[in-house]
Amino acid sequence: MNAKTVALSREEILEKANALIHEHDDYFAGISASEVEQKGELLIFRGDYFLDENGLPTTKSTAVFNIFKALTLALSEKYHLAD
């Protein structure tokens, strides 16, 4: 992986991600990152997207997307998943 980033376990990256979520301007109760995967040099985060009963996005879905995108940008430049 990238020599400029530090290798961390899934659990360590999710711990850092969930700490950052609480600091984000769009944070609301109940949001968390529950999964992370490595796609090239990017860390991709997943969790509940708060879809409605028809599986369509809600206003909370937009906030979750924005937060997960911010996590990808912030954490991918510092860390990568350890094999």
N, C-alpha and C positions, 0 to 999 in steps of 0.2 A: 504494500500500500504506500501511500504518500509518506516520504521521509519527514515531512514537515508537520505531520499530525501524530498525535499520541494514540496508541492502541488501547481501547477500553472494552470491557465486556458489555453485553447488551444491558445488563442491570445497571452498570455504572452510567452508561449514556442516558438511559431512561430516567435515572435519578436526577442527573443534571438537567435534562429536558423538563421534567416536571417541576423542578425548582424555578426554572426560567419562565414556565407558563404562569406561575403565580405573580410574576413581576410584569407581565405583558399588559398593555393598556386595555386589550380586549378580553382579559380574563373574566370568567364567570364561574360560579360554583359548579362542580361536576366535571369540568373538562380535565382530561389527562391524556398523556401519551402512554399507550399500553404496548406498542410494538415499534421496533426500529429495524430497518434493514439497510444494507449497503448497496447502492446502485452506482457503480463507478466510484467517483470521489465524493458522492453525496450520501448523506444519511437521510433516509425517508422515514417519517414518523406517521403512525396510525393510532387511531382511537375512535371513540364514539363521535360521529359527525352530526348527531342530533337531527336526524331526518324525520319527517312527519310520517303519519301512518300509511301514506302511499309511497314512501321511500323517496320523497322529494326534499330538496334542501329547505331549510328554514333560515331565519336571520342568524340563529346560533351557528348554523353550518358555515356561514361566511366567516364568522369570527374564528371558528376552529381551523378552517383552511388557512386563514391569515396567520394564526399562531403557529401552526405546523410548518408553514413556509418560513417563518422567521426562525424557528428552531433549526431547520435545514441549513439556512444561510449562516446562522451563528455557530452552530456546532460542527458543521462539516469542515470548516476552515481550521478547527482545532483538534478534532478527533476522527478516528475510524474504528470500525468494529474489529476487535481481535478475532483471529481465526479460531 
